[in-house]
Amino acid sequence: MAKTIALIAAVGLIALMVWWSGPSAPQRPARQGVPQRVVSLAPSLTEIVIAVGGGQRLVGSTSFCQGVADDLPRVGGLKIDVEQVLALEPDLVLAIATATQEPSLQALRTAGVAVEVQSAETITDVRDCVLRVGELLDASAKAQEIASTFEALLAAPDAAEDAPRVLFVVDREPLYVAGQGSFVTAMLHAAGARNVFADRTESYLAVTIEDVFARDPDLVIDASFPNPDVSWEACQQYWKRWHKLPAIADERLHLFPQVTPGLQVTEWARRLQQIVASTGVASPSVDSPPGG
């Protein structure tokens, strides 16, 4: 359960608000102009900042963020070290709306730090986040260029009734899957498939193996990588327990990288399309993550 919470909280996939009521901190004067010292509190935001050309302005990130210098200060993961963030003297803190981080964000606001909170549930959220970060960092032209790559996903029609029905797993123990509210559903539509749990409005939800059997998916995509205990062999071993599920019995199981609402969604949609187009036999050489 812990790694499921970490997965959802780190990429900002639960949009709940919890207000902090601790002691007030000294107010800091608001800074004017384009932010020059930015702290990112989500991997997807760090990725966007770098993509729009603002990487040199990053003075802090989380332990989950990738693509940054090894010596860039890490200000926490699920829990943010408020004092460390304040010590970095940021003129902008970027965050995703999560219950886990909201108390820390409120403490930063109380201290007078500019905090920008974005949603990251849907493809539209990701596109709008790119545009907003570009606006904040005076990089709107580059942000518009990046955002345009999402248009095909946004325009993708709902899959046909006879399209392959996919179970998209984000964690196995307990079993968590993508629902209608997740950007995963839009990726599946673009790939010519349907989310077998698209009738559930949640972004991600816990289900039982009995629920899975009842829906009888055509494909099972296991995206629990990169949890340290996950490999193709471990994935197969887990699902062999449910060998009576037709998708497993017929080897329609695929290992897929862990997905986050960031700039890779278009590429992931292409990879899903390849999988859907060859629904017969799983092929780790095609769709398993590097080193998987």
KOLVEX-569030 format. One record per residue (C-alpha): residue in one letter; x, y, z. Coordinates in steps of 0.25 Angstrom, whole numbers, padded with zeros to 4 digits. Layout:
BEGIN
+-----+-------+-------+-------+
: res :     x :     y :     z :
+-----+-------+-------+-------+
:   a :     X :     Y :     Z :
...
+-----+-------+-------+-------+
REM end
This chain:
BEGIN
+-----+-------+-------+-------+
: res :     x :     y :     z :
+-----+-------+-------+-------+
:   m :  0000 :  0000 :  0000 :
:   a :  0012 :  0010 :  0003 :
:   k :  0017 :  0009 : -0011 :
:   t :  0003 :  0012 : -0017 :
:   i :  0002 :  0024 : -0008 :
:   a :  0016 :  0029 : -0012 :
:   l :  0013 :  0027 : -0027 :
:   i :  0000 :  0035 : -0026 :
:   a :  0005 :  0046 : -0017 :
:   a :  0018 :  0048 : -0024 :
:   v :  0012 :  0050 : -0038 :
:   g :  0000 :  0058 : -0032 :
:   l : -0011 :  0049 : -0036 :
:   i : -0020 :  0051 : -0024 :
:   a : -0026 :  0066 : -0024 :
:   l : -0030 :  0068 : -0010 :
:   m : -0027 :  0080 : -0001 :
:   v : -0023 :  0080 :  0014 :
:   w : -0021 :  0093 :  0021 :
:   w : -0009 :  0095 :  0030 :
:   s : -0011 :  0102 :  0044 :
:   g :  0002 :  0103 :  0050 :
:   p :  0010 :  0115 :  0055 :
:   s :  0012 :  0126 :  0045 :
:   a :  0025 :  0129 :  0039 :
:   p :  0031 :  0143 :  0036 :
:   q :  0026 :  0149 :  0024 :
:   r :  0035 :  0151 :  0012 :
:   p :  0033 :  0162 :  0002 :
:   a :  0028 :  0158 : -0012 :
:   r :  0038 :  0158 : -0023 :
:   q :  0035 :  0164 : -0036 :
:   g :  0039 :  0160 : -0050 :
:   v :  0042 :  0146 : -0056 :
:   p :  0045 :  0136 : -0045 :
:   q :  0060 :  0133 : -0045 :
:   r :  0060 :  0123 : -0033 :
:   v :  0050 :  0112 : -0035 :
:   v :  0047 :  0100 : -0026 :
:   s :  0039 :  0089 : -0033 :
:   l :  0032 :  0079 : -0024 :
:   a :  0028 :  0069 : -0034 :
:   p :  0035 :  0061 : -0045 :
:   s :  0026 :  0065 : -0056 :
:   l :  0028 :  0080 : -0052 :
:   t :  0043 :  0078 : -0052 :
:   e :  0042 :  0072 : -0066 :
:   i :  0034 :  0083 : -0071 :
:   v :  0043 :  0094 : -0065 :
:   i :  0055 :  0088 : -0072 :
:   a :  0047 :  0086 : -0085 :
:   v :  0043 :  0100 : -0086 :
:   g :  0058 :  0104 : -0084 :
:   g :  0057 :  0108 : -0069 :
:   g :  0066 :  0097 : -0064 :
:   q :  0077 :  0107 : -0060 :
:   r :  0067 :  0114 : -0051 :
:   l :  0064 :  0101 : -0042 :
:   v :  0070 :  0102 : -0028 :
:   g :  0063 :  0091 : -0022 :
:   s :  0054 :  0078 : -0026 :
:   t :  0049 :  0066 : -0019 :
:   s :  0056 :  0052 : -0018 :
:   f :  0047 :  0047 : -0028 :
:   c :  0051 :  0057 : -0039 :
:   q :  0060 :  0053 : -0050 :
:   g :  0068 :  0060 : -0061 :
:   v :  0074 :  0070 : -0051 :
:   a :  0089 :  0072 : -0046 :
:   d :  0093 :  0062 : -0036 :
:   d :  0097 :  0073 : -0026 :
:   l :  0083 :  0080 : -0027 :
:   p :  0077 :  0081 : -0013 :
:   r :  0066 :  0071 : -0011 :
:   v :  0055 :  0077 : -0002 :
:   g :  0048 :  0064 :  0001 :
:   g :  0039 :  0054 : -0005 :
:   l :  0025 :  0052 :  0000 :
:   k :  0028 :  0061 :  0011 :
:   i :  0034 :  0074 :  0008 :
:   d :  0045 :  0080 :  0017 :
:   v :  0039 :  0094 :  0018 :
:   e :  0052 :  0100 :  0025 :
:   q :  0061 :  0095 :  0014 :
:   v :  0052 :  0101 :  0003 :
:   l :  0052 :  0114 :  0011 :
:   a :  0067 :  0114 :  0012 :
:   l :  0068 :  0113 : -0003 :
:   e :  0061 :  0126 : -0004 :
:   p :  0052 :  0123 : -0016 :
:   d :  0044 :  0133 : -0023 :
:   l :  0035 :  0122 : -0028 :
:   v :  0031 :  0109 : -0023 :
:   l :  0023 :  0100 : -0033 :
:   a :  0015 :  0088 : -0028 :
:   i :  0004 :  0079 : -0032 :
:   a : -0009 :  0079 : -0024 :
:   t : -0008 :  0068 : -0013 :
:   a : -0013 :  0065 :  0001 :
:   t :  0001 :  0061 :  0005 :
:   q :  0008 :  0074 :  0001 :
:   e : -0003 :  0084 :  0004 :
:   p :  0001 :  0087 :  0019 :
:   s :  0016 :  0090 :  0014 :
:   l :  0010 :  0099 :  0003 :
:   q :  0002 :  0106 :  0013 :
:   a :  0014 :  0108 :  0022 :
:   l :  0022 :  0114 :  0010 :
:   r :  0010 :  0123 :  0006 :
:   t :  0010 :  0128 :  0021 :
:   a :  0025 :  0131 :  0020 :
:   g :  0022 :  0140 :  0007 :
:   v :  0027 :  0130 : -0003 :
:   a :  0020 :  0130 : -0017 :
:   v :  0014 :  0116 : -0019 :
:   e :  0008 :  0112 : -0032 :
:   v : -0001 :  0099 : -0031 :
:   q : -0005 :  0092 : -0043 :
:   s : -0015 :  0080 : -0046 :
:   a : -0009 :  0068 : -0052 :
:   e : -0020 :  0058 : -0054 :
:   t : -0024 :  0059 : -0069 :
:   i : -0017 :  0061 : -0082 :
:   t : -0023 :  0075 : -0082 :
:   d : -0017 :  0078 : -0069 :
:   v : -0003 :  0074 : -0074 :
:   r : -0004 :  0083 : -0086 :
:   d : -0009 :  0094 : -0077 :
:   c :  0002 :  0092 : -0068 :
:   v :  0012 :  0093 : -0079 :
:   l :  0006 :  0106 : -0083 :
:   r :  0005 :  0112 : -0069 :
:   v :  0020 :  0109 : -0066 :
:   g :  0024 :  0115 : -0079 :
:   e :  0016 :  0127 : -0076 :
:   l :  0022 :  0128 : -0062 :
:   l :  0037 :  0126 : -0067 :
:   d :  0035 :  0136 : -0079 :
:   a :  0036 :  0124 : -0089 :
:   s :  0022 :  0124 : -0095 :
:   a :  0027 :  0121 : -0109 :
:   k :  0034 :  0108 : -0105 :
:   a :  0023 :  0104 : -0096 :
:   q :  0013 :  0106 : -0108 :
:   e :  0021 :  0097 : -0116 :
:   i :  0022 :  0086 : -0106 :
:   a :  0007 :  0088 : -0103 :
:   s :  0003 :  0086 : -0117 :
:   t :  0008 :  0071 : -0117 :
:   f : -0003 :  0068 : -0108 :
:   e : -0014 :  0072 : -0118 :
:   a : -0015 :  0058 : -0124 :
:   l : -0017 :  0052 : -0111 :
:   l : -0028 :  0062 : -0107 :
:   a : -0035 :  0060 : -0121 :
:   a : -0035 :  0045 : -0120 :
:   p : -0049 :  0040 : -0121 :
:   d : -0055 :  0030 : -0111 :
:   a : -0050 :  0016 : -0115 :
:   a : -0060 :  0007 : -0123 :
:   e : -0069 : -0002 : -0116 :
:   d : -0061 : -0014 : -0122 :
:   a : -0047 : -0008 : -0118 :
:   p : -0038 : -0017 : -0109 :
:   r : -0042 : -0015 : -0094 :
:   v : -0030 : -0012 : -0086 :
:   l : -0027 : -0014 : -0071 :
:   f : -0016 : -0003 : -0068 :
:   v : -0010 : -0007 : -0054 :
:   v : -0002 :  0004 : -0046 :
:   d :  0001 : -0005 : -0034 :
:   r : -0001 : -0020 : -0031 :
:   e : -0001 : -0021 : -0016 :
:   p : -0012 : -0016 : -0013 :
:   l : -0017 : -0016 : -0028 :
:   y : -0019 : -0002 : -0033 :
:   v : -0023 :  0001 : -0047 :
:   a : -0026 :  0014 : -0055 :
:   g : -0040 :  0019 : -0056 :
:   q : -0048 :  0029 : -0065 :
:   g : -0042 :  0041 : -0058 :
:   s : -0028 :  0037 : -0061 :
:   f : -0020 :  0042 : -0073 :
:   v : -0017 :  0028 : -0076 :
:   t : -0031 :  0026 : -0082 :
:   a : -0028 :  0037 : -0092 :
:   m : -0015 :  0030 : -0096 :
:   l : -0023 :  0017 : -0098 :
:   h : -0033 :  0024 : -0107 :
:   a : -0022 :  0029 : -0115 :
:   a : -0016 :  0015 : -0116 :
:   g : -0029 :  0010 : -0121 :
:   a : -0033 :  0003 : -0108 :
:   r : -0043 :  0004 : -0097 :
:   n : -0041 :  0005 : -0082 :
:   v : -0048 : -0007 : -0076 :
:   f : -0051 :  0002 : -0063 :
:   a : -0055 :  0014 : -0071 :
:   d : -0068 :  0014 : -0064 :
:   r : -0062 :  0017 : -0051 :
:   t : -0060 :  0032 : -0050 :
:   e : -0047 :  0031 : -0041 :
:   s : -0034 :  0034 : -0046 :
:   y : -0028 :  0022 : -0039 :
:   l : -0036 :  0012 : -0031 :
:   a : -0033 : -0001 : -0023 :
:   v : -0040 : -0013 : -0029 :
:   t : -0040 : -0028 : -0025 :
:   i : -0036 : -0039 : -0034 :
:   e : -0051 : -0043 : -0035 :
:   d : -0054 : -0030 : -0041 :
:   v : -0044 : -0032 : -0051 :
:   f : -0049 : -0046 : -0055 :
:   a : -0063 : -0040 : -0056 :
:   r : -0059 : -0030 : -0066 :
:   d : -0050 : -0040 : -0074 :
:   p : -0040 : -0031 : -0081 :
:   d : -0034 : -0034 : -0094 :
:   l : -0021 : -0028 : -0090 :
:   v : -0014 : -0027 : -0076 :
:   i : -0003 : -0016 : -0076 :
:   d :  0005 : -0016 : -0063 :
:   a :  0011 : -0002 : -0061 :
:   s :  0016 : -0004 : -0047 :
:   f :  0031 : -0002 : -0051 :
:   p :  0040 :  0004 : -0046 :
:   n :  0037 : -0002 : -0032 :
:   p :  0050 : -0009 : -0028 :
:   d :  0043 : -0023 : -0028 :
:   v :  0038 : -0022 : -0042 :
:   s :  0044 : -0029 : -0054 :
:   w :  0038 : -0037 : -0066 :
:   e :  0039 : -0050 : -0058 :
:   a :  0033 : -0044 : -0045 :
:   c :  0022 : -0039 : -0054 :
:   q :  0019 : -0052 : -0060 :
:   q :  0020 : -0059 : -0047 :
:   y :  0010 : -0050 : -0040 :
:   w :  0000 : -0052 : -0052 :
:   k :  0002 : -0067 : -0053 :
:   r : -0006 : -0068 : -0040 :
:   w : -0018 : -0063 : -0048 :
:   h : -0015 : -0072 : -0060 :
:   k : -0030 : -0075 : -0062 :
:   l : -0032 : -0061 : -0066 :
:   p : -0033 : -0062 : -0082 :
:   a : -0023 : -0050 : -0084 :
:   i : -0013 : -0057 : -0076 :
:   a : -0015 : -0071 : -0081 :
:   d : -0014 : -0066 : -0095 :
:   e : -0001 : -0058 : -0092 :
:   r : -0007 : -0044 : -0094 :
:   l :  0001 : -0038 : -0082 :
:   h :  0010 : -0027 : -0085 :
:   l :  0020 : -0020 : -0075 :
:   f :  0020 : -0005 : -0077 :
:   p :  0028 :  0007 : -0070 :
:   q :  0022 :  0014 : -0059 :
:   v :  0014 :  0026 : -0064 :
:   t :  0013 :  0040 : -0059 :
:   p :  0005 :  0052 : -0065 :
:   g :  0017 :  0058 : -0072 :
:   l :  0023 :  0061 : -0085 :
:   q :  0024 :  0046 : -0089 :
:   v :  0009 :  0043 : -0090 :
:   t :  0010 :  0044 : -0105 :
:   e :  0021 :  0034 : -0107 :
:   w :  0014 :  0025 : -0097 :
:   a :  0002 :  0026 : -0105 :
:   r :  0010 :  0021 : -0117 :
:   r :  0015 :  0010 : -0110 :
:   l :  0001 :  0006 : -0105 :
:   q : -0003 :  0006 : -0120 :
:   q :  0008 : -0004 : -0123 :
:   i :  0003 : -0013 : -0112 :
:   v : -0011 : -0012 : -0116 :
:   a : -0008 : -0015 : -0131 :
:   s : -0001 : -0028 : -0127 :
:   t : -0010 : -0033 : -0116 :
:   g : -0006 : -0048 : -0118 :
:   v :  0006 : -0050 : -0110 :
:   a :  0014 : -0041 : -0100 :
:   s :  0027 : -0037 : -0105 :
:   p :  0037 : -0031 : -0094 :
:   s :  0047 : -0027 : -0104 :
:   v :  0037 : -0017 : -0110 :
:   d :  0029 : -0011 : -0098 :
:   s :  0037 : -0014 : -0085 :
:   p :  0045 : -0002 : -0079 :
:   p :  0060 : -0001 : -0080 :
:   g :  0066 : -0012 : -0072 :
:   g :  0053 : -0018 : -0069 :
+-----+-------+-------+-------+
REM end
